[in-house]
Amino acid sequence: MKIRNTALVKGFRQSTPYVNAHRGKTMVIMLGGEAVDAPNFTNIISDIALLHSLGVKIVLVHGARPQINRILNLQNNTSPYHKGVRVTDSSTLNLVMQASGQLQLAITARLSMSLNNTPMAGTQLNVVSGNFIIAQPLGVDDGVDYNHSGKVRRVDTEAINQVLEQGSIVLVGPVASSVTGECFNLLSEEVATQVAIRLKADKLIGFCSEQGILDGNGNVIPELFPNNAESILHKLESDNDLTTDDSSGTLRFLRGSISACRAGVRRSHLISYHVDGALIQELFSLDGIGTQVVMASAEQVRRANIDDIGGILSLIRPLEEQGILVRRSREQLEQEIHQFTLIEKDGLVIGCAALYPYIEEKMAEMACVAIHPDYRDGNRGLDLLKQMKQHSRRIGIEKIFVLTTHSLHWFREQGFQEVEVSELPMGKQDLYNFQRKSKILLLDIY
C-alpha cells in the first residue's frame, strides 16, 4: 500500500513538543500597518487565531503608518517626521484616530471569522480592546514640538492579564490617552515592546518585509544576541532613511527587541508578512524561518541530569532499533546520566554523548553518540567531541576511544586512529562484543 502525506505526519510529530511548550505562554505580536496591507494578511490572522486555539495567550499590537499616510494624502495633509517619529498636530491626530479606529475594527472582524472552514469553526473567539495603555507626550526635542506624538507611560498589566486569563485576545492600537484625557499617537513598536516587558511576556513577535535580518549575502541570520543586533542596527540606520524606507519598521522592531531582550523577554522573533505560514514555521519547526534576538542561545551544550532521560531515550531509541547503538534500558540511563553531555535546542534534546573514564589507564570511552537526523548537517558532533575532550583533560584523561559500526570515517576525520582490542583498557577488553565487530578508534588528546 502506498503511503502518502509522510511529510505532513513528520511535521506534525515534530511540532508536538512546541505545542506543549507554547501552551499557556504569553506572546506579544506586533502587526504593523504594512502587514495589514499585505495580500497575506488573512493568513496571518488565521495563524494568530490558531495560536490562540492552541492555548497561547496573545496580545496583538497593531500599527497604522501606511493607512495614516493614505488618509493624509486624501486630505492633502502632510505631517513631518523628526528622528523617525511623526510630528502629530491637532488636525493630524484626528486623521490618525480615524485610521487607527478603522484598522482596529477591521482586525477584530477578521479575527472573528478567522476560524471558519477549519476544525475550530464555531468556536467563540473574543477580542478585547480598551484603555490598557496610558500615554504621555514626547515633548520638545531639538526645538521640535512633537505635539500629540507620545510614548508609553504606564501599562495596565493587571487588566490585560485578567482578559488573557478569560481566554480572550487583547488588541492594542497606536493611539492612547494620558492621565489628563488627551490622546497621543504612539509608535506601535514601542507599545509592543513596553507591553512585552511589563507583562514579562515569553515572546515578542514582529513582521517585516524580509524573512528577518539578512546578512551581506542575503541570507537570514537565525539568531542574534543583543550586542550583535545593536551593531547591525547601527549599520542599518546609517544606510536607511527612517521616514520613507520600507525597512524602517524592521529597524524600529529590531531596536525594540534589543530593549525587550535586555529587560527579560527571552525571545524576540522577526518574520516576513509576505510568507504564508511564517508565524507557524517560526514557532513550531525545529529551525524556524526568521531571526531571533535572544538572551541566551536557543541551542546549548550542557551536562545531562535526571530530567533529560526522556529526551535522550527519544533520540537514541531509533538508532538502537537500527543496530547503530547498543540498547540501554531506562534504568541503565538513570544510573549513568551523570556521564552524559547533551545538545539542547528550545528544550529539545537534539544530540548526546556519554564519557566513561578509566582513570588508572588515563583513558575514556566516548559512547552513545547521537545527533537528531534533522541536525546532522551542522557541526554538532564536533561540539560534543570538544566537550568530551575538555572534560577528559580536567579529570586527567589522555586518550579517548570509541567503538563504532557506522561512523568510522567521521571519527577518522577527527584524528582518531584504528587500533586493536588489545589497546583498550582491561576492563573494556573483557566487555568487547566480538559478534558485533565494532571498529575501535583511539584519539590522543594531548
C-alpha positions in Angstrom: 0.0 0.0 0.0 1.3 3.4 -1.0 1.9 5.7 2.0 1.0 9.4 1.4 1.4 12.6 3.4 4.5 11.4 5.2 5.8 15.0 5.2 2.6 16.1 7.0 2.9 13.3 9.6 6.6 14.1 10.2 5.9 17.8 10.5 3.0 17.2 12.9 5.1 15.0 15.1 8.0 17.5 15.2 5.6 20.3 16.1 4.1 18.5 19.1 6.8 19.4 21.6 6.4 23.0 20.6 2.7 22.9 21.1 3.2 21.7 24.6 6.0 24.3 25.2 3.9 27.3 24.0 0.6 26.4 25.7 -0.2 28.9 28.4 2.7 31.2 27.4 2.1 35.0 26.7 3.2 36.3 23.3 3.0 39.9 22.2 2.6 40.1 18.4 3.4 43.4 16.6 1.3 43.7 13.4 2.4 46.8 11.5 0.2 48.6 9.1 2.3 47.3 6.2 1.5 43.7 7.3 -2.2 44.6 7.3 -1.9 45.9 3.7 -0.1 42.7 2.5 -2.1 40.1 0.5 -1.0 37.5 3.1 -2.8 39.4 5.9 -5.8 37.0 6.0 -3.4 34.0 6.5 -1.5 35.9 9.3 -4.8 36.5 11.2 -5.8 32.8 10.7 -2.4 31.7 12.1 -2.8 34.1 15.1 -6.3 32.6 15.8 -4.7 29.1 15.5 -2.1 30.0 18.1 -4.9 31.2 20.4 -6.8 27.9 19.9 -3.6 26.0 21.0 -3.6 27.8 24.4 -1.3 30.7 23.7 -2.1 34.0 25.4 -2.0 36.7 22.7 -1.6 40.5 22.9 -1.9 41.8 19.4 -0.5 45.3 18.9 -1.2 46.9 15.5 0.3 49.9 13.7 -1.3 52.1 11.1 1.5 54.1 9.4 0.6 53.4 5.8 -3.1 53.8 6.5 -2.5 57.1 8.2 -0.4 58.3 5.2 -3.2 57.4 2.8 -5.8 59.4 4.8 -3.4 62.3 5.0 -2.8 62.3 1.2 -6.6 62.2 0.6 -7.0 65.2 2.8 -4.0 67.0 1.1 -2.4 67.0 4.5 1.2 66.3 5.4 3.0 65.6 8.7 6.7 66.0 9.1 9.0 63.5 10.8 11.7 64.1 13.3 14.1 61.3 14.1 11.8 58.8 12.5 8.8 59.9 14.6 5.7 61.6 13.1 5.0 65.1 14.4 1.3 64.9 15.2 -0.5 68.2 15.3 -4.3 68.5 16.2 -5.6 68.1 12.6 -3.3 65.1 12.0 -4.3 63.5 15.3 -7.9 63.4 14.1 -6.9 61.5 11.0 -4.6 59.2 13.0 -7.5 58.3 15.3 -9.7 57.7 12.2 -7.2 55.4 10.6 -6.4 53.5 13.8 -10.1 53.1 14.7 -10.9 51.7 11.2 -8.0 49.3 11.5 -8.9 48.1 14.9 -12.4 47.2 13.7 -11.1 45.5 10.6 -8.7 43.3 12.6 -11.4 42.5 15.1 -13.8 41.5 12.3 -11.1 39.4 10.6 -10.3 37.6 13.9 -13.9 36.9 14.5 -14.2 35.0 11.2 -10.7 33.5 11.0 -11.6 30.1 12.2 -14.3 29.5 9.6 -13.7 26.4 7.4 -11.4 24.9 10.0 -11.9 22.2 12.7 -12.3 25.2 15.1 -15.2 26.6 13.2 -18.0 27.7 15.6 -15.6 28.3 18.5 -16.1 31.7 20.1 -13.0 34.0 19.9 -13.3 37.1 21.9 -11.2 40.2 21.1 -10.9 42.8 23.8 -9.7 46.4 23.3 -9.5 49.0 26.0 -7.6 51.7 27.7 -4.7 49.4 28.6 -2.0 52.0 27.8 -1.5 55.3 29.5 0.4 57.8 27.3 2.5 60.9 27.9 3.8 63.5 25.4 7.2 63.2 23.8 7.5 67.0 24.3 10.1 69.1 22.5 13.4 67.8 21.1 16.0 69.9 19.3 13.4 72.7 19.1 10.8 70.4 17.5 7.5 70.1 19.3 6.0 66.7 18.8 2.6 68.0 19.8 0.3 64.9 20.0 3.0 62.3 19.4 3.7 60.4 22.7 5.2 57.5 24.4 4.1 54.8 26.9 3.9 56.0 30.5 2.1 53.0 32.0 0.7 49.6 31.0 -2.3 48.2 32.9 -0.8 44.7 33.2 -3.4 43.6 35.7 -6.3 44.4 33.3 -4.5 42.7 30.4 -3.8 39.6 32.4 -7.4 39.4 33.5 -8.6 39.5 29.9 -6.0 36.9 28.9 -7.0 34.5 31.7 -10.5 34.7 30.5 -9.4 33.3 27.1 -9.6 36.4 25.0 -7.2 38.1 22.7 -6.1 41.6 23.7 -6.0 44.1 20.8 -4.0 47.3 21.3 -3.6 50.2 18.8 -1.2 53.1 18.4 -3.4 55.7 20.0 -3.6 56.1 23.8 -4.9 58.7 26.2 -3.0 60.4 29.1 -4.0 60.9 32.7 -5.2 64.4 31.6 -7.6 62.9 29.0 -5.5 63.9 25.9 -4.9 61.4 23.1 -1.5 60.7 21.7 -0.1 59.0 18.6 2.4 56.3 19.7 5.0 54.2 17.9 3.4 50.7 17.7 6.8 49.1 18.1 7.3 51.0 21.3 3.9 49.9 22.5 4.6 46.3 21.7 8.0 46.4 23.4 6.7 48.0 26.6 3.8 45.7 26.8 6.0 42.6 26.4 8.5 43.9 29.0 5.9 44.9 31.6 3.8 41.7 31.1 7.0 39.7 31.3 6.0 38.0 28.1 7.6 34.9 26.9 7.9 36.2 23.3 7.8 39.4 21.3 7.0 38.7 17.6 7.1 41.2 14.7 6.5 41.2 11.0 8.7 42.8 8.3 9.0 42.8 4.5 12.0 40.4 4.6 12.3 37.0 6.1 14.1 38.5 9.1 17.5 40.2 9.4 19.7 39.4 6.4 23.5 39.1 6.2 25.6 40.6 3.4 24.8 37.6 1.2 21.1 38.0 1.6 20.7 35.0 3.9 18.6 35.1 7.1 20.6 35.4 10.3 18.7 32.9 12.5 19.9 34.1 15.9 21.3 37.4 17.4 22.4 38.4 20.8 21.6 41.9 21.8 25.1 43.3 21.3 25.3 41.7 17.8 21.8 43.0 17.0 22.8 46.5 18.1 25.8 46.5 15.8 23.6 45.5 12.9 21.0 48.2 13.9 23.6 51.0 13.8 24.8 49.9 10.4 21.2 49.7 9.0 20.3 53.0 10.5 23.2 54.7 8.7 22.2 53.1 5.4 18.4 53.9 5.5 16.0 56.8 5.7 13.7 56.1 8.6 10.9 58.3 7.2 10.4 56.6 3.9 12.3 53.3 3.6 10.3 50.1 3.7 12.9 48.7 6.2 12.1 51.4 8.8 9.6 49.1 10.6 12.3 46.4 10.7 14.7 48.8 12.3 12.2 50.0 14.9 11.3 46.5 15.8 14.9 45.5 16.0 15.6 48.4 18.4 12.6 47.3 20.4 13.6 43.6 20.5 17.1 44.6 21.9 15.4 46.6 24.7 12.9 43.7 25.4 15.7 41.1 25.5 17.8 43.2 27.9 14.7 43.7 30.1 14.0 40.0 30.4 11.9 38.9 27.3 13.8 35.8 26.4 12.9 35.6 22.7 12.0 38.2 20.1 11.2 36.9 16.6 11.2 38.8 13.3 9.5 37.2 10.3 8.1 38.1 6.9 4.5 39.2 6.4 4.8 38.1 2.8 5.4 34.4 3.6 2.3 32.3 4.1 2.6 30.4 7.4 5.8 32.2 8.5 4.4 32.5 12.1 3.7 28.8 12.3 7.0 27.8 10.8 8.9 30.1 13.2 7.2 28.8 16.3 6.6 25.1 15.5 9.5 23.9 13.4 13.0 22.8 14.5 14.9 25.6 12.9 12.3 28.3 12.5 12.2 30.7 9.5 13.2 34.2 10.7 15.5 35.9 13.1 15.5 35.6 16.9 17.1 38.1 19.3 17.8 36.1 22.4 19.1 36.5 25.9 20.9 33.2 25.6 21.4 30.9 22.7 18.4 28.7 21.8 20.9 25.9 21.5 23.4 24.9 24.2 25.7 22.1 25.1 25.5 21.0 28.8 25.8 18.2 31.2 22.7 16.0 31.4 20.5 15.5 34.5 17.8 13.1 35.5 15.1 15.2 33.9 16.7 14.6 30.5 16.1 10.8 30.5 13.0 11.0 28.3 14.7 13.3 25.7 17.7 11.1 25.5 15.6 8.0 25.1 13.6 9.6 22.3 16.8 10.4 20.5 18.7 7.1 20.8 15.8 4.6 20.5 15.6 4.8 16.7 19.4 4.3 16.5 19.2 1.3 18.8 16.4 -0.3 16.7 18.7 0.1 13.7 21.5 -1.6 15.5 23.7 1.5 15.3 23.8 2.0 19.1 23.9 -0.7 21.8 20.5 -0.8 23.6 20.3 0.9 27.0 17.4 0.4 29.4 15.9 3.4 31.2 17.3 2.1 34.5 20.8 2.0 33.0 20.4 5.5 31.7 19.3 6.7 35.1 22.4 5.2 36.7 24.7 6.7 34.1 23.0 10.0 33.4 25.9 11.9 35.0 28.2 10.6 32.3 26.1 12.2 29.5 26.6 15.5 27.8 23.8 16.8 25.5 22.9 19.4 23.0 19.6 21.1 23.8 17.6 23.4 21.5 14.4 25.1 22.7 14.0 22.5 25.4 14.5 19.5 23.0 17.4 17.1 23.2 19.0 17.0 19.6 22.3 15.5 20.4 24.0 13.4 23.2 27.2 11.6 24.0 28.5 9.8 27.1 32.0 9.6 28.6 33.1 6.6 30.6 36.5 7.2 32.2 39.1 4.5 33.0 41.2 6.6 35.4 44.0 4.1 36.0 44.8 3.8 32.3 44.1 7.6 31.7 41.6 6.6 29.0 37.9 7.2 28.5 35.3 5.8 26.2 33.1 8.2 24.2 29.9 6.3 23.6 26.2 6.6 22.8 26.9 9.5 20.3 23.7 10.5 18.6 22.5 13.6 16.7 18.9 14.2 15.6 18.5 13.4 11.9 17.4 17.0 11.1 20.6 18.4 12.6 23.3 16.3 11.2 24.4 18.8 8.6 25.9 21.1 11.2 29.0 20.7 13.4 27.1 19.3 16.5 29.1 16.1 16.6 32.3 18.3 16.8 30.7 20.3 19.6 30.1 17.1 21.6 33.6 15.9 20.9 35.1 19.2 22.0 33.1 18.9 25.3 34.4 15.3 25.7 38.0 16.5 25.3 37.6 19.4 27.7 36.1 17.2 30.4 38.7 14.4 29.8 41.6 16.8 30.3 40.0 18.1 33.6 40.0 14.7 35.1 43.4 13.6 33.8 42.4 11.6 30.8 45.0 11.5 27.9 43.2 9.3 25.3 39.6 8.9 24.2 38.5 5.8 22.4 35.2 4.9 20.6 33.6 1.7 19.3 31.6 2.2 16.2 30.0 0.2 13.4 28.7 3.0 11.2 30.8 6.2 11.8 34.3 5.0 11.1 35.1 7.7 8.5 33.8 10.6 10.6 35.9 9.6 13.6 39.0 9.2 11.3 38.4 12.7 10.0 38.6 14.0 13.6 42.0 12.4 14.1 41.1 9.0 15.6 43.3 6.1 14.6 42.0 2.5 14.3 43.5 0.1 16.9 43.2 -3.4 18.1 41.2 -4.7 21.1 44.5 -5.2 23.0 44.9 -1.4 23.2 41.7 -1.0 25.2 41.6 -0.8 29.0 41.5 -4.2 30.5 38.0 -3.5 31.9 36.7 -2.7 28.4 38.5 -5.7 26.8 36.5 -8.0 28.9 33.3 -6.4 27.7 34.1 -6.2 24.0 31.4 -7.9 21.8 33.3 -9.9 19.1 30.0 -10.7 17.4 29.2 -7.0 16.9 32.7 -6.5 15.4 32.8 -2.8 16.2 35.7 -0.8 14.9 38.0 0.6 17.7 39.4 4.0 17.2 41.7 6.0 19.6 42.5 9.7 19.9 45.4 11.2 21.8 44.1 14.4 23.2 47.4 15.8 24.3 
